Amino acid sequence: MQIIQINGFNALCEAKGVRREVSLYLVQGEQVAIGDFVMVHVGYAIQKMNESEARSVWELHDEWLASGADSA
């Protein structure tokens, strides 16, 4: 997700038109700024990514969904 607003250890992030409040607590050792991309899991940013990495992850995710793979 891309960071669009930061308030302390919380951020408003967006991906594919979906916005979520995300905790930055787990990436506090990294410098994050508005416009940066982060991998999010259960409401926590767990890794800072560059734009190319973020696009690759979304492409893989979209391919997986298109294949009809189970989410189990």
SULMO-V756429 format. One line per field, one symbol per residue. phi: phi as a letter, one per 30 degrees, with the letter a starting at -180 (. if undefined). psi: psi as a letter, one per 30 degrees, with the letter a starting at -180 (. if undefined). burial: 1 if it has 24 or more other ideal C-beta (glycine too) atoms within 12 Angstrom, else 0. A space follows every 10 residues. Layout:
# SULMO-V756429
phi=???
psi=???
burial=???
This chain:
# SULMO-V756429
phi=.cdcabbicc bcbbahiccb dbdcedcddc dcbejdcbdc bhicdcadbd dddddddddd dddddddidd cd
psi=lkkfkkjbgk kklkkhfkkk kkkgefgffl jklkflkkkk khgkkfkkll eeeeeeeeee eeeeeffgkk g.
burial=1111010000 1010100001 0111001000 0100011111 0000100110 0001000000 0000000000 00
